[in-house]
Amino acid sequence: DLVLEGFCLRRAAWVTVESDWGRQKILPFRGKRPVEVIEYGVHPDFFKARWEPNIHKPRFLFLGTICAQKGVQDCLAAFRDPRMSQARLEIFGSGDPQYVQRLQAASPPNVAWRGRQPREVVIRAMEKATGLILPTRADTSPNAVKEARVVGLPVIVSPQGGQVAYVKNGEDGFVVPTKDINRLVSATAQLSQNPSLVLKMGELGRLRYREKFLPLKTAEAFLGLYRKAFANLSVNSPHP
């Protein structure tokens, strides 16, 4: 409920959010009250993955809830383009059954639907993937992008979300304008046709962001916040 959410955001003593993008969305509700950015770490299993993409068979992944807000329909539109005929898209996730069925019925032959899968299956798919595509309409800090960065995949994302903090456009991935199918196809085609670019972008992204998503860093950040909160309580509590 948006009314209840707004009430809580205004009244809460402390609010945390996973990205600066999310922080900017919350600040209008907070006035002078603090909003702390604490990045959530990635499960340790992803740090153990060995990224060895098949450079001769480009294969891209979409990971997440199957809904219009995540932009999965843009992925399907992109893979209908003749430039993507030699590439493959695998979609992992679940959503409203009727919506998913409509999308599946309109899917081109180079798209495979994997459904919701356990973590180990997703990791195996990521180890062989060329890249991750997430043309989301709004996402505070999508786990799929962080997981891809840890494993080593290049990523193609929209600017609508916290994921923009994990991509330097043209260096370790691509940031494509929301709903711009032609730009989405162009970015995906660049990775499909240039194996050396895939390896360069993936390795650069892993070097830049891998340490950022260590679970220990999340724990340390929350511990620091708890200490500040307790210190604040001690200062403002009446002394006997």
C-alpha atoms as an extended CHARMM CRD file, in Angstrom:
* protein
*
       240  EXT
         1         1  ASP       CA              0.0000000000        0.0000000000        0.0000000000  PROA      1               0.0000000000
         2         2  LEU       CA              1.6310000000        3.2490000000       -1.1510000000  PROA      2               0.0000000000
         3         3  VAL       CA             -0.0220000000        5.3650000000        1.5360000000  PROA      3               0.0000000000
         4         4  LEU       CA              1.2490000000        3.1100000000        4.3210000000  PROA      4               0.0000000000
         5         5  GLU       CA              4.6740000000        2.9230000000        2.7190000000  PROA      5               0.0000000000
         6         6  GLY       CA              4.8980000000        6.7140000000        2.5170000000  PROA      6               0.0000000000
         7         7  PHE       CA              3.8200000000        7.0240000000        6.1610000000  PROA      7               0.0000000000
         8         8  CYS       CA              6.4960000000        4.5750000000        7.2910000000  PROA      8               0.0000000000
         9         9  LEU       CA              9.2010000000        6.2730000000        5.2260000000  PROA      9               0.0000000000
        10        10  ARG       CA              8.3720000000        9.6230000000        6.8040000000  PROA      10              0.0000000000
        11        11  ARG       CA              8.2640000000        8.3520000000       10.3740000000  PROA      11              0.0000000000
        12        12  ALA       CA             11.0530000000        5.7700000000       10.5370000000  PROA      12              0.0000000000
        13        13  ALA       CA             14.1460000000        6.8300000000       12.4530000000  PROA      13              0.0000000000
        14        14  TRP       CA             16.4300000000        4.9250000000       10.0800000000  PROA      14              0.0000000000
        15        15  VAL       CA             15.9140000000        3.7870000000        6.4880000000  PROA      15              0.0000000000
        16        16  THR       CA             18.3180000000        1.7360000000        4.4030000000  PROA      16              0.0000000000
        17        17  VAL       CA             18.2920000000        1.2570000000        0.6430000000  PROA      17              0.0000000000
        18        18  GLU       CA             20.5110000000       -0.7810000000       -1.6690000000  PROA      18              0.0000000000
        19        19  SER       CA             21.5510000000        1.8920000000       -4.1700000000  PROA      19              0.0000000000
        20        20  ASP       CA             21.9570000000        5.6150000000       -4.6110000000  PROA      20              0.0000000000
        21        21  TRP       CA             19.2480000000        5.4300000000       -7.3020000000  PROA      21              0.0000000000
        22        22  GLY       CA             16.8690000000        4.0950000000       -4.6690000000  PROA      22              0.0000000000
        23        23  ARG       CA             18.0550000000        6.7070000000       -2.1860000000  PROA      23              0.0000000000
        24        24  GLN       CA             17.1150000000        9.5040000000       -4.5550000000  PROA      24              0.0000000000
        25        25  LYS       CA             13.5990000000        8.0610000000       -4.8420000000  PROA      25              0.0000000000
        26        26  ILE       CA             13.1740000000        7.9290000000       -1.0620000000  PROA      26              0.0000000000
        27        27  LEU       CA             14.6970000000       11.2760000000       -0.0780000000  PROA      27              0.0000000000
        28        28  PRO       CA             11.5400000000       13.3290000000       -0.8320000000  PROA      28              0.0000000000
        29        29  PHE       CA              9.7180000000       11.3420000000        1.8760000000  PROA      29              0.0000000000
        30        30  ARG       CA             12.4280000000       11.7420000000        4.4710000000  PROA      30              0.0000000000
        31        31  GLY       CA             12.9950000000       15.4490000000        4.9630000000  PROA      31              0.0000000000
        32        32  LYS       CA             16.1400000000       15.7060000000        7.1180000000  PROA      32              0.0000000000
        33        33  ARG       CA             15.9800000000       12.1220000000        8.3390000000  PROA      33              0.0000000000
        34        34  PRO       CA             18.8540000000        9.8990000000        7.1880000000  PROA      34              0.0000000000
        35        35  VAL       CA             18.7720000000        7.3890000000        4.3280000000  PROA      35              0.0000000000
        36        36  GLU       CA             21.6750000000        4.9440000000        4.4250000000  PROA      36              0.0000000000
        37        37  VAL       CA             22.8680000000        3.1480000000        1.2740000000  PROA      37              0.0000000000
        38        38  ILE       CA             23.8590000000       -0.4300000000        2.1060000000  PROA      38              0.0000000000
        39        39  GLU       CA             24.6170000000       -2.7220000000       -0.7890000000  PROA      39              0.0000000000
        40        40  TYR       CA             23.4120000000       -6.2830000000       -0.3000000000  PROA      40              0.0000000000
        41        41  GLY       CA             26.0910000000       -8.8390000000       -1.0290000000  PROA      41              0.0000000000
        42        42  VAL       CA             25.9310000000      -11.7950000000       -3.3930000000  PROA      42              0.0000000000
        43        43  HSD       CA             25.5920000000      -15.3850000000       -2.2170000000  PROA      43              0.0000000000
        44        44  PRO       CA             29.0420000000      -17.0180000000       -1.7720000000  PROA      44              0.0000000000
        45        45  ASP       CA             28.2650000000      -19.7170000000       -4.3660000000  PROA      45              0.0000000000
        46        46  PHE       CA             28.4980000000      -17.1490000000       -7.1700000000  PROA      46              0.0000000000
        47        47  PHE       CA             32.0640000000      -16.2850000000       -6.1500000000  PROA      47              0.0000000000
        48        48  LYS       CA             33.0390000000      -19.9100000000       -6.7890000000  PROA      48              0.0000000000
        49        49  ALA       CA             31.7280000000      -19.9400000000      -10.3580000000  PROA      49              0.0000000000
        50        50  ARG       CA             34.1910000000      -20.2840000000      -13.2460000000  PROA      50              0.0000000000
        51        51  TRP       CA             33.1080000000      -18.1890000000      -16.2050000000  PROA      51              0.0000000000
        52        52  GLU       CA             34.0490000000      -19.9580000000      -19.4360000000  PROA      52              0.0000000000
        53        53  PRO       CA             31.6500000000      -18.7370000000      -22.1380000000  PROA      53              0.0000000000
        54        54  ASN       CA             31.2840000000      -20.5830000000      -25.4150000000  PROA      54              0.0000000000
        55        55  ILE       CA             32.5420000000      -17.8200000000      -27.6780000000  PROA      55              0.0000000000
        56        56  HSD       CA             31.3250000000      -19.5830000000      -30.8260000000  PROA      56              0.0000000000
        57        57  LYS       CA             27.7020000000      -19.8980000000      -29.6610000000  PROA      57              0.0000000000
        58        58  PRO       CA             26.5290000000      -16.6040000000      -28.1430000000  PROA      58              0.0000000000
        59        59  ARG       CA             24.0000000000      -17.2180000000      -25.3780000000  PROA      59              0.0000000000
        60        60  PHE       CA             22.4050000000      -14.5210000000      -23.2500000000  PROA      60              0.0000000000
        61        61  LEU       CA             20.4280000000      -14.7510000000      -20.0400000000  PROA      61              0.0000000000
        62        62  PHE       CA             17.4660000000      -12.9200000000      -18.5690000000  PROA      62              0.0000000000
        63        63  LEU       CA             17.0830000000      -13.5660000000      -14.8320000000  PROA      63              0.0000000000
        64        64  GLY       CA             14.1830000000      -12.2960000000      -12.7670000000  PROA      64              0.0000000000
        65        65  THR       CA             10.4490000000      -12.0720000000      -12.3120000000  PROA      65              0.0000000000
        66        66  ILE       CA              8.6250000000      -12.4530000000      -15.6230000000  PROA      66              0.0000000000
        67        67  CYS       CA              6.7090000000       -9.1760000000      -15.7390000000  PROA      67              0.0000000000
        68        68  ALA       CA              6.4770000000       -6.0650000000      -17.8850000000  PROA      68              0.0000000000
        69        69  GLN       CA              8.3230000000       -3.9720000000      -15.3000000000  PROA      69              0.0000000000
        70        70  LYS       CA             11.4340000000       -6.1180000000      -15.7420000000  PROA      70              0.0000000000
        71        71  GLY       CA             11.3640000000       -5.4990000000      -19.5080000000  PROA      71              0.0000000000
        72        72  VAL       CA             11.3420000000       -9.1400000000      -20.5750000000  PROA      72              0.0000000000
        73        73  GLN       CA              9.0900000000       -8.1930000000      -23.5060000000  PROA      73              0.0000000000
        74        74  ASP       CA             11.9210000000       -6.0040000000      -24.8260000000  PROA      74              0.0000000000
        75        75  CYS       CA             14.2430000000       -9.0060000000      -24.7930000000  PROA      75              0.0000000000
        76        76  LEU       CA             11.8060000000      -10.9760000000      -26.9430000000  PROA      76              0.0000000000
        77        77  ALA       CA             11.4320000000       -8.0780000000      -29.3720000000  PROA      77              0.0000000000
        78        78  ALA       CA             15.2160000000       -7.8170000000      -29.6510000000  PROA      78              0.0000000000
        79        79  PHE       CA             15.6720000000      -11.5070000000      -30.3740000000  PROA      79              0.0000000000
        80        80  ARG       CA             13.1240000000      -11.3660000000      -33.1810000000  PROA      80              0.0000000000
        81        81  ASP       CA             15.5000000000       -9.0690000000      -35.0270000000  PROA      81              0.0000000000
        82        82  PRO       CA             17.4140000000      -10.8050000000      -37.8620000000  PROA      82              0.0000000000
        83        83  ARG       CA             20.6860000000       -9.5680000000      -36.3740000000  PROA      83              0.0000000000
        84        84  MET       CA             20.0860000000      -11.9010000000      -33.4360000000  PROA      84              0.0000000000
        85        85  SER       CA             19.3310000000      -15.0240000000      -35.4680000000  PROA      85              0.0000000000
        86        86  GLN       CA             22.6280000000      -16.6950000000      -34.5010000000  PROA      86              0.0000000000
        87        87  ALA       CA             22.3110000000      -15.8690000000      -30.7910000000  PROA      87              0.0000000000
        88        88  ARG       CA             20.1930000000      -17.5100000000      -28.1230000000  PROA      88              0.0000000000
        89        89  LEU       CA             18.3050000000      -16.1190000000      -25.1330000000  PROA      89              0.0000000000
        90        90  GLU       CA             17.4750000000      -18.1820000000      -22.0470000000  PROA      90              0.0000000000
        91        91  ILE       CA             14.8530000000      -16.7920000000      -19.6780000000  PROA      91              0.0000000000
        92        92  PHE       CA             15.0050000000      -17.8310000000      -16.0300000000  PROA      92              0.0000000000
        93        93  GLY       CA             12.2070000000      -16.8630000000      -13.6760000000  PROA      93              0.0000000000
        94        94  SER       CA              8.4950000000      -17.1120000000      -13.0280000000  PROA      94              0.0000000000
        95        95  GLY       CA              5.5300000000      -14.7920000000      -13.1460000000  PROA      95              0.0000000000
        96        96  ASP       CA              1.8060000000      -14.5900000000      -13.7020000000  PROA      96              0.0000000000
        97        97  PRO       CA              0.9970000000      -17.7930000000      -15.6600000000  PROA      97              0.0000000000
        98        98  GLN       CA             -1.2930000000      -16.0950000000      -18.1810000000  PROA      98              0.0000000000
        99        99  TYR       CA              1.2500000000      -13.3640000000      -18.8970000000  PROA      99              0.0000000000
       100       100  VAL       CA              4.0530000000      -15.9010000000      -19.2540000000  PROA      100             0.0000000000
       101       101  GLN       CA              1.9670000000      -18.0320000000      -21.6100000000  PROA      101             0.0000000000
       102       102  ARG       CA              1.2430000000      -15.0390000000      -23.8530000000  PROA      102             0.0000000000
       103       103  LEU       CA              4.9340000000      -14.2220000000      -24.0500000000  PROA      103             0.0000000000
       104       104  GLN       CA              5.8920000000      -17.8260000000      -24.7500000000  PROA      104             0.0000000000
       105       105  ALA       CA              3.3520000000      -18.0490000000      -27.5550000000  PROA      105             0.0000000000
       106       106  ALA       CA              4.9390000000      -15.0110000000      -29.2270000000  PROA      106             0.0000000000
       107       107  SER       CA              8.5510000000      -16.0830000000      -28.6570000000  PROA      107             0.0000000000
       108       108  PRO       CA             10.9550000000      -16.4660000000      -31.5820000000  PROA      108             0.0000000000
       109       109  PRO       CA             12.6790000000      -19.8540000000      -31.9750000000  PROA      109             0.0000000000
       110       110  ASN       CA             15.9790000000      -18.6280000000      -30.4870000000  PROA      110             0.0000000000
       111       111  VAL       CA             14.4110000000      -18.0460000000      -27.0490000000  PROA      111             0.0000000000
       112       112  ALA       CA             14.2230000000      -20.8110000000      -24.4160000000  PROA      112             0.0000000000
       113       113  TRP       CA             12.0960000000      -20.6060000000      -21.2670000000  PROA      113             0.0000000000
       114       114  ARG       CA             13.7500000000      -22.2300000000      -18.2440000000  PROA      114             0.0000000000
       115       115  GLY       CA             11.3020000000      -21.2790000000      -15.5070000000  PROA      115             0.0000000000
       116       116  ARG       CA             12.3110000000      -20.8150000000      -11.9030000000  PROA      116             0.0000000000
       117       117  GLN       CA             15.4500000000      -22.8450000000      -11.1660000000  PROA      117             0.0000000000
       118       118  PRO       CA             17.5920000000      -23.5240000000       -8.0820000000  PROA      118             0.0000000000
       119       119  ARG       CA             20.7180000000      -21.4490000000       -7.5800000000  PROA      119             0.0000000000
       120       120  GLU       CA             23.1090000000      -24.1410000000       -8.7700000000  PROA      120             0.0000000000
       121       121  VAL       CA             21.3200000000      -24.4210000000      -12.1290000000  PROA      121             0.0000000000
       122       122  VAL       CA             21.4170000000      -20.6590000000      -12.6120000000  PROA      122             0.0000000000
       123       123  ILE       CA             25.1330000000      -20.5680000000      -11.7930000000  PROA      123             0.0000000000
       124       124  ARG       CA             25.8710000000      -23.3070000000      -14.3330000000  PROA      124             0.0000000000
       125       125  ALA       CA             24.0020000000      -21.3020000000      -16.9740000000  PROA      125             0.0000000000
       126       126  MET       CA             25.9090000000      -18.1450000000      -16.0650000000  PROA      126             0.0000000000
       127       127  GLU       CA             29.2500000000      -19.9220000000      -16.3280000000  PROA      127             0.0000000000
       128       128  LYS       CA             28.6450000000      -20.5340000000      -20.0530000000  PROA      128             0.0000000000
       129       129  ALA       CA             26.7200000000      -17.3600000000      -20.9000000000  PROA      129             0.0000000000
       130       130  THR       CA             27.8910000000      -14.5240000000      -23.1280000000  PROA      130             0.0000000000
       131       131  GLY       CA             26.0990000000      -11.8870000000      -21.0890000000  PROA      131             0.0000000000
       132       132  LEU       CA             23.0900000000      -10.8470000000      -19.0290000000  PROA      132             0.0000000000
       133       133  ILE       CA             20.2740000000       -8.6250000000      -20.3230000000  PROA      133             0.0000000000
       134       134  LEU       CA             17.9680000000       -6.7140000000      -17.9600000000  PROA      134             0.0000000000
       135       135  PRO       CA             16.0310000000       -3.8480000000      -19.6180000000  PROA      135             0.0000000000
       136       136  THR       CA             14.0840000000       -3.1170000000      -16.4360000000  PROA      136             0.0000000000
       137       137  ARG       CA             11.7120000000       -0.1580000000      -16.0050000000  PROA      137             0.0000000000
       138       138  ALA       CA             12.6150000000        0.2940000000      -12.3290000000  PROA      138             0.0000000000
       139       139  ASP       CA             14.8290000000       -1.7440000000      -10.0020000000  PROA      139             0.0000000000
       140       140  THR       CA             16.4280000000       -0.5890000000       -6.7750000000  PROA      140             0.0000000000
       141       141  SER       CA             19.3550000000       -2.9870000000       -6.9790000000  PROA      141             0.0000000000
       142       142  PRO       CA             18.7180000000       -6.1280000000       -9.0740000000  PROA      142             0.0000000000
       143       143  ASN       CA             20.4510000000       -9.1990000000       -7.6940000000  PROA      143             0.0000000000
       144       144  ALA       CA             20.8450000000      -10.6960000000      -11.1640000000  PROA      144             0.0000000000
       145       145  VAL       CA             23.1290000000       -7.8780000000      -12.2790000000  PROA      145             0.0000000000
       146       146  LYS       CA             25.2660000000       -8.1110000000       -9.1510000000  PROA      146             0.0000000000
       147       147  GLU       CA             25.5280000000      -11.8870000000       -9.5400000000  PROA      147             0.0000000000
       148       148  ALA       CA             26.5430000000      -11.4960000000      -13.1760000000  PROA      148             0.0000000000
       149       149  ARG       CA             29.2660000000       -9.0270000000      -12.2070000000  PROA      149             0.0000000000
       150       150  VAL       CA             30.6380000000      -11.4400000000       -9.6160000000  PROA      150             0.0000000000
       151       151  VAL       CA             30.6820000000      -14.3680000000      -12.0620000000  PROA      151             0.0000000000
       152       152  GLY       CA             32.1770000000      -12.2250000000      -14.8350000000  PROA      152             0.0000000000
       153       153  LEU       CA             29.4360000000      -11.6710000000      -17.4100000000  PROA      153             0.0000000000
       154       154  PRO       CA             29.1070000000       -8.4390000000      -19.3680000000  PROA      154             0.0000000000
       155       155  VAL       CA             25.6970000000       -6.8890000000      -18.7130000000  PROA      155             0.0000000000
       156       156  ILE       CA             23.2400000000       -4.9200000000      -20.8130000000  PROA      156             0.0000000000
       157       157  VAL       CA             20.8610000000       -2.8490000000      -18.6920000000  PROA      157             0.0000000000
       158       158  SER       CA             18.4940000000        0.1000000000      -18.7730000000  PROA      158             0.0000000000
       159       159  PRO       CA             19.2330000000        3.3200000000      -16.8410000000  PROA      159             0.0000000000
       160       160  GLN       CA             16.1000000000        2.9130000000      -14.7020000000  PROA      160             0.0000000000
       161       161  GLY       CA             17.5290000000        1.4650000000      -11.5130000000  PROA      161             0.0000000000
       162       162  GLY       CA             20.4640000000        0.9860000000       -9.2060000000  PROA      162             0.0000000000
       163       163  GLN       CA             22.1630000000       -1.2590000000      -11.7610000000  PROA      163             0.0000000000
       164       164  VAL       CA             23.6110000000        1.8200000000      -13.4950000000  PROA      164             0.0000000000
       165       165  ALA       CA             26.1460000000        2.0090000000      -10.6510000000  PROA      165             0.0000000000
       166       166  TYR       CA             27.5360000000       -1.3680000000      -11.7380000000  PROA      166             0.0000000000
       167       167  VAL       CA             28.0350000000       -0.6150000000      -15.4360000000  PROA      167             0.0000000000
       168       168  LYS       CA             30.3760000000        1.7630000000      -17.2250000000  PROA      168             0.0000000000
       169       169  ASN       CA             28.7360000000        2.0680000000      -20.6190000000  PROA      169             0.0000000000
       170       170  GLY       CA             30.9540000000        0.7720000000      -23.4090000000  PROA      170             0.0000000000
       171       171  GLU       CA             33.6760000000       -0.3940000000      -21.0100000000  PROA      171             0.0000000000
       172       172  ASP       CA             32.3040000000       -3.3510000000      -19.0190000000  PROA      172             0.0000000000
       173       173  GLY       CA             28.7730000000       -3.4770000000      -20.4230000000  PROA      173             0.0000000000
       174       174  PHE       CA             26.0920000000       -1.3500000000      -22.0300000000  PROA      174             0.0000000000
       175       175  VAL       CA             23.4230000000        0.9970000000      -20.6830000000  PROA      175             0.0000000000
       176       176  VAL       CA             20.5990000000        1.1150000000      -23.2220000000  PROA      176             0.0000000000
       177       177  PRO       CA             17.7130000000        3.6180000000      -23.1270000000  PROA      177             0.0000000000
       178       178  THR       CA             14.5140000000        2.0770000000      -21.8060000000  PROA      178             0.0000000000
       179       179  LYS       CA             12.2600000000        0.6060000000      -24.5380000000  PROA      179             0.0000000000
       180       180  ASP       CA             14.8310000000        1.3360000000      -27.2670000000  PROA      180             0.0000000000
       181       181  ILE       CA             14.7750000000       -2.0430000000      -29.0170000000  PROA      181             0.0000000000
       182       182  ASN       CA             17.1510000000       -1.0140000000      -31.7970000000  PROA      182             0.0000000000
       183       183  ARG       CA             19.8270000000        0.0570000000      -29.2890000000  PROA      183             0.0000000000
       184       184  LEU       CA             19.2360000000       -3.1440000000      -27.3120000000  PROA      184             0.0000000000
       185       185  VAL       CA             19.7730000000       -5.2280000000      -30.4450000000  PROA      185             0.0000000000
       186       186  SER       CA             22.8750000000       -3.2240000000      -31.3620000000  PROA      186             0.0000000000
       187       187  ALA       CA             24.4710000000       -3.7600000000      -27.9400000000  PROA      187             0.0000000000
       188       188  THR       CA             23.6320000000       -7.4650000000      -27.8950000000  PROA      188             0.0000000000
       189       189  ALA       CA             24.9100000000       -7.9120000000      -31.4460000000  PROA      189             0.0000000000
       190       190  GLN       CA             28.2360000000       -6.3220000000      -30.5320000000  PROA      190             0.0000000000
       191       191  LEU       CA             28.7650000000       -8.9790000000      -27.8840000000  PROA      191             0.0000000000
       192       192  SER       CA             27.4830000000      -11.7510000000      -30.1500000000  PROA      192             0.0000000000
       193       193  GLN       CA             29.9470000000      -10.8940000000      -32.9100000000  PROA      193             0.0000000000
       194       194  ASN       CA             33.0200000000       -9.9490000000      -30.8950000000  PROA      194             0.0000000000
       195       195  PRO       CA             34.3080000000      -12.6580000000      -28.5210000000  PROA      195             0.0000000000
       196       196  SER       CA             37.3130000000      -10.5870000000      -27.4640000000  PROA      196             0.0000000000
       197       197  LEU       CA             34.9960000000       -7.7590000000      -26.4060000000  PROA      197             0.0000000000
       198       198  VAL       CA             32.9520000000      -10.2160000000      -24.3360000000  PROA      198             0.0000000000
       199       199  LEU       CA             36.0180000000      -11.4390000000      -22.4660000000  PROA      199             0.0000000000
       200       200  LYS       CA             37.4100000000       -7.9280000000      -21.9870000000  PROA      200             0.0000000000
       201       201  MET       CA             34.1340000000       -6.4920000000      -20.6500000000  PROA      201             0.0000000000
       202       202  GLY       CA             33.4550000000       -9.4540000000      -18.4050000000  PROA      202             0.0000000000
       203       203  GLU       CA             36.8700000000       -9.4830000000      -16.8050000000  PROA      203             0.0000000000
       204       204  LEU       CA             36.8970000000       -5.7050000000      -16.3430000000  PROA      204             0.0000000000
       205       205  GLY       CA             33.4840000000       -5.8080000000      -14.6710000000  PROA      205             0.0000000000
       206       206  ARG       CA             34.5410000000       -8.6040000000      -12.3680000000  PROA      206             0.0000000000
       207       207  LEU       CA             37.6570000000       -6.7180000000      -11.2900000000  PROA      207             0.0000000000
       208       208  ARG       CA             35.6810000000       -3.5460000000      -10.6260000000  PROA      208             0.0000000000
       209       209  TYR       CA             32.7020000000       -4.9210000000       -8.7110000000  PROA      209             0.0000000000
       210       210  ARG       CA             33.5130000000       -8.3440000000       -7.2730000000  PROA      210             0.0000000000
       211       211  GLU       CA             34.8360000000       -7.0670000000       -3.9460000000  PROA      211             0.0000000000
       212       212  LYS       CA             31.9410000000       -4.5990000000       -3.6540000000  PROA      212             0.0000000000
       213       213  PHE       CA             29.4440000000       -7.4560000000       -3.3610000000  PROA      213             0.0000000000
       214       214  LEU       CA             31.1730000000       -9.5440000000       -0.7040000000  PROA      214             0.0000000000
       215       215  PRO       CA             28.5650000000      -10.5740000000        1.9260000000  PROA      215             0.0000000000
       216       216  LEU       CA             30.9870000000       -9.5160000000        4.6780000000  PROA      216             0.0000000000
       217       217  LYS       CA             30.7630000000       -5.9180000000        3.4770000000  PROA      217             0.0000000000
       218       218  THR       CA             26.9830000000       -5.9780000000        3.9130000000  PROA      218             0.0000000000
       219       219  ALA       CA             27.3400000000       -7.3320000000        7.4330000000  PROA      219             0.0000000000
       220       220  GLU       CA             29.9370000000       -4.7000000000        8.3140000000  PROA      220             0.0000000000
       221       221  ALA       CA             27.7400000000       -1.9150000000        6.9490000000  PROA      221             0.0000000000
       222       222  PHE       CA             24.7300000000       -3.0110000000        9.0010000000  PROA      222             0.0000000000
       223       223  LEU       CA             26.9050000000       -3.4140000000       12.0890000000  PROA      223             0.0000000000
       224       224  GLY       CA             28.0960000000        0.1510000000       11.6500000000  PROA      224             0.0000000000
       225       225  LEU       CA             24.5060000000        1.3580000000       11.3010000000  PROA      225             0.0000000000
       226       226  TYR       CA             23.4290000000       -0.4840000000       14.4450000000  PROA      226             0.0000000000
       227       227  ARG       CA             26.2900000000        1.1320000000       16.3500000000  PROA      227             0.0000000000
       228       228  LYS       CA             25.2140000000        4.5870000000       15.1830000000  PROA      228             0.0000000000
       229       229  ALA       CA             21.6080000000        3.8620000000       16.1290000000  PROA      229             0.0000000000
       230       230  PHE       CA             22.5500000000        2.6530000000       19.6210000000  PROA      230             0.0000000000
       231       231  ALA       CA             24.8840000000        5.6150000000       20.1060000000  PROA      231             0.0000000000
       232       232  ASN       CA             22.0600000000        7.9470000000       19.1260000000  PROA      232             0.0000000000
       233       233  LEU       CA             19.7350000000        6.2410000000       21.6090000000  PROA      233             0.0000000000
       234       234  SER       CA             22.3120000000        6.6370000000       24.3820000000  PROA      234             0.0000000000
       235       235  VAL       CA             22.7500000000       10.3450000000       23.6720000000  PROA      235             0.0000000000
       236       236  ASN       CA             19.0070000000       11.0420000000       23.6160000000  PROA      236             0.0000000000
       237       237  SER       CA             17.9290000000        8.7640000000       26.4480000000  PROA      237             0.0000000000
       238       238  PRO       CA             17.2980000000       10.4100000000       29.8500000000  PROA      238             0.0000000000
       239       239  HSD       CA             19.9420000000        9.5180000000       32.4350000000  PROA      239             0.0000000000
       240       240  PRO       CA             18.8040000000        8.1550000000       35.8220000000  PROA      240             0.0000000000
